[in-house]
Amino acid sequence: MESKQLDPVEFYKNLEKYWNKRIHSSTNCPTFTRAFGKSFENHLDQVEIQQKVINNWLTQFNLSKKDDFAELANRKVDGEDKLDDLEEKLYTVNVVLKNNYSELKKLNKSLSEMLCGMENEVKDLKVHKIKSLKNELEELKRLFED
């Protein structure tokens, strides 16, 4: 004798097929579709009525509505976006300022070196001019003495 035991997976697949056929045969008709549509419309009407009642109560008690919270949330998000933009701009400005500061330090050092060199040149020119003036004076003295 052979026992007829089905594989559990096969059993559940067959069970699923059976119920799918039953559900499909029950719901795949115009009567069900009209009844479901009518029920759904009634549900939506009830939801609208409840929303109106809730909004009236909220208005009477001067409480915030869903739309108020949504608007507030949007404003918060916009504010955060603006804050992020400002933070990014501030960072960029800070980086540029640091670069400018380092360039300014280099320029200041270079100008200090140039000033030092020019001061040395001026001293040399003064010394040279004084020597040349002394030489000219000496020549003039010799000319007058002769």
LUMTI-404378 format. One line per field, with one value per residue (C-alpha): residue number from 1; residue in three letters; x, y, z. Coordinates in nm, 3 decimals, always signed. Layout:
% LUMTI-404378
i NUM, ...
aa ALA, ...
c1 X, ...
c2 Y, ...
c3 Z, ...
***
This chain:
% LUMTI-404378
i 1, 2, 3, 4, 5, 6, 7, 8, 9, 10, 11, 12, 13, 14, 15, 16, 17, 18, 19, 20, 21, 22, 23, 24, 25, 26, 27, 28, 29, 30, 31, 32, 33, 34, 35, 36, 37, 38, 39, 40, 41, 42, 43, 44, 45, 46, 47, 48, 49, 50, 51, 52, 53, 54, 55, 56, 57, 58, 59, 60, 61, 62, 63, 64, 65, 66, 67, 68, 69, 70, 71, 72, 73, 74, 75, 76, 77, 78, 79, 80, 81, 82, 83, 84, 85, 86, 87, 88, 89, 90, 91, 92, 93, 94, 95, 96, 97, 98, 99, 100, 101, 102, 103, 104, 105, 106, 107, 108, 109, 110, 111, 112, 113, 114, 115, 116, 117, 118, 119, 120, 121, 122, 123, 124, 125, 126, 127, 128, 129, 130, 131, 132, 133, 134, 135, 136, 137, 138, 139, 140, 141, 142, 143, 144, 145, 146
aa MET, GLU, SER, LYS, GLN, LEU, ASP, PRO, VAL, GLU, PHE, TYR, LYS, ASN, LEU, GLU, LYS, TYR, TRP, ASN, LYS, ARG, ILE, HIS, SER, SER, THR, ASN, CYS, PRO, THR, PHE, THR, ARG, ALA, PHE, GLY, LYS, SER, PHE, GLU, ASN, HIS, LEU, ASP, GLN, VAL, GLU, ILE, GLN, GLN, LYS, VAL, ILE, ASN, ASN, TRP, LEU, THR, GLN, PHE, ASN, LEU, SER, LYS, LYS, ASP, ASP, PHE, ALA, GLU, LEU, ALA, ASN, ARG, LYS, VAL, ASP, GLY, GLU, ASP, LYS, LEU, ASP, ASP, LEU, GLU, GLU, LYS, LEU, TYR, THR, VAL, ASN, VAL, VAL, LEU, LYS, ASN, ASN, TYR, SER, GLU, LEU, LYS, LYS, LEU, ASN, LYS, SER, LEU, SER, GLU, MET, LEU, CYS, GLY, MET, GLU, ASN, GLU, VAL, LYS, ASP, LEU, LYS, VAL, HIS, LYS, ILE, LYS, SER, LEU, LYS, ASN, GLU, LEU, GLU, GLU, LEU, LYS, ARG, LEU, PHE, GLU, ASP
c1 +0.000, +0.118, +0.042, -0.050, +0.146, +0.205, +0.512, +0.432, +0.543, +0.323, +0.030, +0.052, +0.093, -0.224, -0.404, -0.295, -0.419, -0.755, -0.808, -0.688, -0.951, -1.225, -1.128, -1.099, -1.437, -1.601, -1.445, -1.426, -1.781, -1.958, -2.174, -1.875, -1.700, -2.006, -2.057, -1.689, -1.693, -2.006, -1.857, -1.534, -1.724, -1.919, -1.593, -1.443, -1.756, -1.723, -1.355, -1.441, -1.711, -1.471, -1.206, -1.454, -1.567, -1.208, -1.116, -1.420, -1.320, -0.961, -1.080, -1.314, -1.037, -0.786, -0.554, -0.323, -0.447, -0.263, -0.203, -0.048, +0.197, +0.277, +0.344, +0.559, +0.755, +0.812, +0.933, +1.168, +1.311, +1.353, +1.525, +1.760, +1.843, +1.919, +2.129, +2.324, +2.384, +2.502, +2.730, +2.882, +2.931, +3.085, +3.326, +3.422, +3.475, +3.685, +3.906, +3.950, +4.034, +4.297, +4.451, +4.445, +4.602, +4.888, +4.940, +4.937, +5.201, +5.418, +5.368, +5.449, +5.770, +5.866, +5.795, +6.000, +6.292, +6.255, +6.239, +6.552, +6.728, +6.612, +6.726, +7.069, +7.072, +6.978, +7.254, +7.502, +7.385, +7.416, +7.764, +7.863, +7.713, +7.889, +8.216, +8.160, +8.066, +8.381, +8.585, +8.425, +8.483, +8.844, +8.879, +8.721, +8.956, +9.253, +9.128, +9.091, +9.421, +9.611
c2 +0.000, +0.330, +0.627, +0.949, +1.209, +1.529, +1.738, +2.035, +2.285, +2.122, +2.112, +2.488, +2.567, +2.374, +2.542, +2.883, +2.797, +2.686, +3.005, +3.227, +3.065, +3.116, +3.478, +3.552, +3.395, +3.592, +3.930, +3.921, +4.028, +4.362, +4.319, +4.293, +4.583, +4.810, +4.708, +4.765, +5.103, +5.211, +5.099, +5.283, +5.603, +5.578, +5.537, +5.844, +6.045, +5.945, +6.043, +6.388, +6.440, +6.343, +6.579, +6.867, +6.794, +6.775, +7.099, +7.274, +7.162, +7.269, +7.609, +7.651, +7.574, +7.781, +7.484, +7.423, +7.213, +6.961, +7.225, +7.458, +7.190, +7.109, +7.477, +7.504, +7.194, +7.340, +7.667, +7.475, +7.281, +7.606, +7.765, +7.469, +7.490, +7.861, +7.795, +7.526, +7.771, +8.038, +7.793, +7.691, +8.054, +8.137, +7.845, +7.962, +8.319, +8.190, +7.986, +8.288, +8.509, +8.262, +8.249, +8.628, +8.658, +8.425, +8.612, +8.941, +8.809, +8.705, +9.046, +9.223, +9.020, +9.093, +9.464, +9.468, +9.311, +9.562, +9.851, +9.726, +9.701, +10.050, +10.192, +10.039, +10.185, +10.529, +10.507, +10.405, +10.689, +10.937, +10.811, +10.816, +11.163, +11.290, +11.147, +11.299, +11.632, +11.614, +11.541, +11.832, +12.056, +11.950, +12.026, +12.367, +12.439, +12.347, +12.565, +12.865, +12.801, +12.791
c3 +0.000, -0.097, +0.127, -0.040, +0.147, -0.038, -0.008, +0.228, -0.034, -0.297, -0.052, +0.014, -0.355, -0.431, -0.142, -0.272, -0.623, -0.485, -0.284, -0.570, -0.797, -0.535, -0.470, -0.842, -0.921, -0.637, -0.713, -1.092, -1.159, -1.210, -0.901, -0.670, -0.841, -0.805, -0.442, -0.361, -0.537, -0.348, -0.017, -0.093, -0.181, +0.146, +0.335, +0.166, +0.248, +0.613, +0.613, +0.468, +0.731, +1.010, +0.873, +0.866, +1.223, +1.346, +1.167, +1.317, +1.667, +1.611, +1.488, +1.786, +2.033, +1.836, +1.782, +1.489, +1.198, +0.986, +0.716, +0.974, +1.079, +0.715, +0.643, +0.954, +0.851, +0.503, +0.652, +0.881, +0.587, +0.389, +0.688, +0.721, +0.350, +0.380, +0.689, +0.501, +0.214, +0.454, +0.629, +0.296, +0.193, +0.530, +0.494, +0.145, +0.267, +0.556, +0.320, +0.091, +0.390, +0.510, +0.162, +0.136, +0.481, +0.389, +0.059, +0.250, +0.491, +0.196, +0.034, +0.361, +0.398, +0.038, +0.083, +0.405, +0.222, -0.062, +0.186, +0.359, +0.023, -0.076, +0.257, +0.195, -0.155, -0.019, +0.242, -0.028, -0.249, +0.035, +0.120, -0.245, -0.291, +0.019, -0.110, -0.452, -0.291, -0.079, -0.389, -0.574, -0.277, -0.266, -0.634, -0.587, -0.301, -0.511, -0.791, -0.561, -0.393, -0.716
***
